Amino acid sequence: MKTIIDSLMFVVEIHSQQAEQCTLIAHHNGKAVIKQGSKKVLLEIQQGLSEILPELDTEISKITPTK
């Protein structure tokens, strides 16, 4: 069973400290910004996290315009 921290490290490709900070921020604030980028990239990350942790509630709140 993968933890949220392991899943963030694998799918988002961030270091363990960053993943741990994201989970702590989300725990205390109810949500956290994990990644910024294009809609395509964010949708891929969201899908990857949903496949590993279907109980995890993910949301894309802001999309960075592509150039």
C-alpha positions, -999 to +999 in steps of 0.1 A: +000+000+000+014+033-010+013+063+012+004+098+000+040+109+004+052+079-017+026+086-043+035+123-046+072+114-049+064+089-077+038+107-097+048+144-092+085+135-091+093+156-060+117+148-031+105+132+001+108+165+021+087+184-004+061+156-004+060+156+034+056+194+035+027+192+010+009+166+031+014+187+063+001+218+046-029+200+032-036+185+066-036+218+084-051+240+056-074+215+039-055+218+006-021+225-008-006+235-041+014+205-053+024+216-088+018+244-113+018+239-150-001+233-182-035+216-182-021+185-199+006+180-172-018+187-143-044+163-157-017+135-161-006+141-125-042+141-113-049+108-131-018+092-118-026+101-082-062+089-087-050+055-100-027+049-070-049+065-043-086+066-055-097+079-021-075+110-024-095+141-034-076+161-060-085+194-076-070+215-104-076+251-093-054+272-116-038+264-150-007+282-161-011+293-197+012+277-222+034+299-245 
